[in-house]
Amino acid sequence: MQSVRINELSSHAGATVTVRGWVTHLRSSGKVAFIVMRDGTGILQTVLVKNAVAPETWEHFAKLTQETSLSVTGEVRPDARAPGGFELGIADLSIIGESPLDYPIQPKEHGIDFLLDNRTFWLRSPRQVAIARIRSELEQATHDFFYQRGFLRVDTPILTAAIGERSGLFSTEYFEEGNAYLAQTGQLYGEAAAAAFGKIYTFGPTFRAEKSKTRRHLTEFWMIEPEVAFNDTHDNMKLQEDYLTFMVERVLERRQAELKECERDITKLETVKPPFPRIDYSDAVATLQKKGSKVVWGDDLGAEDEALLVEDYDRPIFVMNYPKEAKAFYMKENPDDPRTVLCDDCLAPEGYGEIIGGSQREDDYDKILHRLREEKLPEEAYSWYLDLRKYGTFPHSGFGLGLERTVAWIVGAQHIRECIAFPRMMHRLRP
């Protein structure tokens, strides 16, 4: 018998097929039973009539429990009331894997720590499935966006001797070479690749050993980092808004059911259109002070400040030209105000804060060497990076988008721990 996935049933109306999956709900009147099952592609309602099947088939039904894995065979019937618009009239049923009655996640309220301890099972719930599908759609949209625009994907090292940010590092011994660090960013290598290929992007895991417990932080997360030769800071922001708009439009086009499952107000996403407002850092500080913030010029902006800034906007905004001391060593000095650098943070609306950090890179050898020394970073570890400014230096720009933060904003999640299959946080390494 032909085995099909639930999302393929529309092509098999009237045919007899086999579907394999897991039980989510059971209901019986004594003569007619209903099994709702899932297989990872969708939800299927099946109907079992006692006097229409063999006695052993009805006996198999009596042994079913939540999350039992099973195989059912029967006729595919259109039914507008059923999930997906089709149901299956069961002719045969067999149990593949039993599930004890003490399945950890029951249809009741559970605390977040309990759910995270049982993340392997929590992943099976409808909302978590919807978030995972939206994340996957955003990943595919990322590849499509950059491929259509002639970018080359470059995979950069996870183990590195050079750091990109000031935040904490995870280190490990690396044979006879001393300490290696888990990459905080693929950017530095992306800059080298941009000199070779012109337009590139990286897509991979990054690691920050920050002792942070906020809803916006993970210790392991995924970043998309394009780098473009000869792009200045304005080109960079244009690429960011085009990319974000592309991703939001893709989800609105293809993942309406998942957004509904997440109870997302899609009108908040439908307003995401370019251009995004651009605000100079100095103006942002003045605005925040008028709103009651205690921020002063020179401070980096915290989550509360970012939320205050975006409350008057219905789409992401750019905050540009931060003070040099608040940003990384590789950002280009602003020729109009040497106290600042040519950078931007892209802040999502609805209080979700920074989802992209970008900048034009410093292409002057002496200036970047001076910044390295100011930061007391080891010049030897960055010798290859300095060489990019020695042999054919060029203006270039890039940015890093945090995938989990972007997913959280698009689905309306309150914490990014739901936006990756197995979150790693300060006090969570399992499962």
Rosetta blueprint (number, residue, H / E / L):
1 M L
2 Q L
3 S E
4 V L
5 R L
6 I H
7 N H
8 E H
9 L H
10 S H
11 S H
12 H H
13 A L
14 G L
15 A L
16 T E
17 V E
18 T E
19 V E
20 R E
21 G E
22 W E
23 V E
24 T E
25 H E
26 L E
27 R E
28 S E
29 S L
30 G L
31 K L
32 V E
33 A E
34 F E
35 I E
36 V E
37 M E
38 R E
39 D L
40 G L
41 T L
42 G L
43 I E
44 L E
45 Q E
46 T E
47 V E
48 L E
49 V E
50 K H
51 N H
52 A H
53 V L
54 A L
55 P H
56 E H
57 T H
58 W H
59 E H
60 H H
61 F H
62 A H
63 K L
64 L L
65 T L
66 Q L
67 E L
68 T L
69 S E
70 L E
71 S E
72 V E
73 T E
74 G E
75 E E
76 V E
77 R E
78 P E
79 D L
80 A L
81 R L
82 A L
83 P H
84 G H
85 G H
86 F E
87 E E
88 L E
89 G E
90 I E
91 A E
92 D E
93 L E
94 S E
95 I E
96 I E
97 G E
98 E L
99 S L
100 P L
101 L L
102 D L
103 Y L
104 P L
105 I L
106 Q L
107 P L
108 K L
109 E L
110 H L
111 G L
112 I H
113 D H
114 F H
115 L H
116 L H
117 D H
118 N L
119 R H
120 T H
121 F H
122 W H
123 L L
124 R L
125 S L
126 P H
127 R H
128 Q H
129 V H
130 A H
131 I H
132 A H
133 R H
134 I H
135 R H
136 S H
137 E H
138 L H
139 E H
140 Q H
141 A H
142 T H
143 H H
144 D H
145 F H
146 F H
147 Y H
148 Q H
149 R L
150 G L
151 F L
152 L E
153 R E
154 V L
155 D L
156 T L
157 P L
158 I L
159 L E
160 T E
161 A L
162 A L
163 I L
164 G L
165 E L
166 R L
167 S L
168 G L
169 L L
170 F L
171 S E
172 T E
173 E E
174 Y L
175 F L
176 E L
177 E L
178 G L
179 N E
180 A E
181 Y E
182 L E
183 A L
184 Q L
185 T L
186 G L
187 Q H
188 L H
189 Y H
190 G H
191 E H
192 A H
193 A H
194 A H
195 A H
196 A H
197 F H
198 G L
199 K E
200 I E
201 Y E
202 T E
203 F E
204 G E
205 P E
206 T E
207 F E
208 R L
209 A L
210 E L
211 K L
212 S L
213 K L
214 T L
215 R L
216 R L
217 H L
218 L L
219 T L
220 E E
221 F E
222 W E
223 M E
224 I E
225 E E
226 P E
227 E E
228 V E
229 A E
230 F L
231 N L
232 D L
233 T H
234 H H
235 D H
236 N H
237 M H
238 K H
239 L H
240 Q H
241 E H
242 D H
243 Y H
244 L H
245 T H
246 F H
247 M H
248 V H
249 E H
250 R H
251 V H
252 L H
253 E H
254 R H
255 R L
256 Q H
257 A H
258 E H
259 L H
260 K H
261 E H
262 C L
263 E L
264 R L
265 D L
266 I L
267 T H
268 K H
269 L H
270 E H
271 T L
272 V L
273 K L
274 P L
275 P L
276 F L
277 P L
278 R E
279 I E
280 D E
281 Y H
282 S H
283 D H
284 A H
285 V H
286 A H
287 T H
288 L H
289 Q H
290 K H
291 K L
292 G L
293 S L
294 K L
295 V L
296 V L
297 W L
298 G L
299 D L
300 D L
301 L L
302 G L
303 A H
304 E H
305 D H
306 E H
307 A H
308 L H
309 L H
310 V H
311 E L
312 D L
313 Y L
314 D L
315 R L
316 P L
317 I E
318 F E
319 V E
320 M E
321 N L
322 Y L
323 P E
324 K H
325 E H
326 A H
327 K L
328 A L
329 F L
330 Y L
331 M E
332 K L
333 E E
334 N L
335 P L
336 D L
337 D L
338 P L
339 R L
340 T E
341 V E
342 L L
343 C E
344 D E
345 D E
346 C E
347 L E
348 A E
349 P L
350 E L
351 G L
352 Y L
353 G E
354 E E
355 I E
356 I E
357 G E
358 G E
359 S E
360 Q E
361 R E
362 E L
363 D L
364 D L
365 Y H
366 D H
367 K H
368 I H
369 L H
370 H H
371 R H
372 L H
373 R H
374 E H
375 E L
376 K L
377 L L
378 P L
379 E H
380 E H
381 A H
382 Y H
383 S H
384 W H
385 Y H
386 L H
387 D H
388 L H
389 R H
390 K H
391 Y L
392 G L
393 T L
394 F L
395 P L
396 H E
397 S E
398 G E
399 F E
400 G E
401 L E
402 G E
403 L H
404 E H
405 R H
406 T H
407 V H
408 A H
409 W H
410 I H
411 V H
412 G L
413 A L
414 Q L
415 H L
416 I H
417 R H
418 E H
419 C H
420 I L
421 A L
422 F L
423 P L
424 R L
425 M E
426 M L
427 H L
428 R E
429 L L
430 R L
431 P L
